[in-house]
């Protein structure tokens, strides 16, 4: 009888998880903007992964006989820049850098912020005070000014940009996870886990953290868009990726002086940045609607 009951209980738990997942998928699929964002993002990822096979030319190949060619030129679908480099090829390879920076920055900030927020919310007391004061110190400085100052000290490079943006962005995750943990730690099943002798580490990582991951996932999708925008801004200011590496912000910086005569050189990188940021924001909204239990209630 006990075995049968255990099997039935396990089956019920699996069914509940399947039902929740199915509800989340259905809610996400009903959101047209989220689907559009997912399709655009998948297309950009495919272009980034297969850039060496899709790009018609090398992104670094210069042709001084084909400077500032307009879009539609044979062999150059989106034209060429001031050094005769193919704009389409540089856009495709630039998507690799932008997506890589976004993923690395979100990973660094999410890991640090989630760990800090988990410790702060669960233990409280002096641990909470120290971590929250550290968060307030980071938040007190203007984001872009702090990033520019650190980049100016470390030197402009792709790795420094990823490291700095990741280290500066973690307070957002820390505050979010802390607020979730403060509510979750008072639930009855947490008290039951303590009653049967579960340790703090097991409770945090087995019972508390999984219930915070949906909010972290939504925040990661939206903060990835912010990381890509910040990378493009640093590239435009000359503090990010250095030439001749193809990066969308750097392409804007190189094309700004030719804006009046050759506007397509600045138009296409701007459109690429806008599309990926819109796609991530639409995707984040869709994930929030699908994964947030409070909205379902």
PyMOL commands that set and color helices and strands:
alter all, ss='L'
color gray80, all
select helices_A, chain A and resi 2-30+32-49+51-54+87-123+125-140+143-154+158-184+188-195+200-211+213-237+248-258+264-291+293-296
alter helices_A, ss='H'
color red, helices_A
deselect
rebuild
show_as cartoon
